[in-house]
């Protein structure tokens, strides 16, 4: 019977396991905090995916040049003010 409830497959989550995890989470966090927790986890996962996808994208060279010019101009202004 335990083989049916918890199959020995790698990488798969049995439906019974998900039900048990959900029940424990409901007992720990309560029905009022559980939706907030779900939203925050979803937001975190979304931001992580966006950040991970953005790692491979480099800025355009024009944007880098503009940033360098802004930094140099700011440093020159600070030097003049002193």
C-alpha positions as CSV (number, residue, x, y, z in Angstrom):
1,X,0.0,0.0,0.0
2,X,2.8,2.4,0.8
3,X,4.1,1.9,-2.8
4,X,0.8,3.3,-4.1
5,X,0.8,6.3,-1.8
6,X,4.5,7.2,-2.2
7,X,5.9,5.8,-5.5
8,X,9.6,5.5,-5.8
9,X,10.2,7.7,-8.8
10,X,12.9,10.2,-9.0
11,X,11.9,13.8,-9.6
12,X,8.1,13.1,-9.4
13,X,5.9,14.3,-6.6
14,X,2.9,12.1,-5.8
15,X,-0.5,13.8,-5.4
16,X,-0.8,12.4,-1.9
17,X,2.4,14.1,-1.0
18,X,1.1,17.4,-2.3
19,X,-2.1,17.0,-0.2
20,X,-0.1,16.3,2.9
21,X,2.2,19.3,2.3
22,X,-0.8,21.5,1.8
23,X,-2.5,20.3,4.9
24,X,0.6,20.9,7.0
25,X,1.1,24.4,5.5
26,X,-2.6,25.2,6.3
27,X,-2.1,24.1,9.9
28,X,1.1,26.1,10.4
29,X,0.2,29.3,8.6
30,X,-3.6,29.3,8.9
31,X,-6.2,30.2,6.3
32,X,-5.6,33.9,6.5
33,X,-1.8,33.9,6.0
34,X,-1.7,31.1,3.4
35,X,-2.8,33.3,0.4
36,X,-0.3,36.0,1.3
37,X,2.4,33.4,1.5
38,X,1.5,32.0,-1.9
39,X,1.5,35.5,-3.4
40,X,4.9,36.2,-2.0
41,X,6.4,32.9,-3.1
42,X,4.9,33.5,-6.6
43,X,6.4,37.0,-6.7
44,X,9.8,35.7,-5.6
45,X,9.8,33.0,-8.2
46,X,8.8,35.5,-10.9
47,X,11.6,37.9,-9.9
48,X,14.1,35.1,-9.8
49,X,13.1,34.0,-13.3
50,X,13.3,37.5,-14.7
51,X,16.8,38.0,-13.1
52,X,18.0,34.6,-14.4
53,X,16.8,35.4,-17.9
54,X,18.5,38.8,-17.8
55,X,21.9,37.3,-17.0
56,X,22.6,36.4,-20.7
57,X,21.5,39.8,-22.1
58,X,24.2,42.4,-22.3
59,X,23.5,46.1,-22.4
60,X,23.8,47.8,-25.7
61,X,27.2,49.5,-26.2
62,X,25.4,52.9,-26.7
63,X,23.8,52.5,-23.2
64,X,27.2,51.8,-21.6
65,X,28.7,54.8,-23.3
66,X,25.9,57.0,-22.0
67,X,26.4,55.7,-18.5
68,X,30.1,56.4,-18.6
69,X,29.5,59.9,-19.9
70,X,27.0,60.5,-17.1
71,X,29.4,59.3,-14.4
72,X,32.3,61.4,-15.8
73,X,30.1,64.5,-16.0
74,X,28.9,63.9,-12.4
75,X,32.5,63.5,-11.2
76,X,33.6,66.7,-13.1
77,X,30.7,68.6,-11.5
78,X,31.7,67.4,-8.0
79,X,35.3,68.4,-8.6
80,X,34.3,71.9,-9.8
81,X,32.1,72.4,-6.8
82,X,34.9,71.7,-4.4
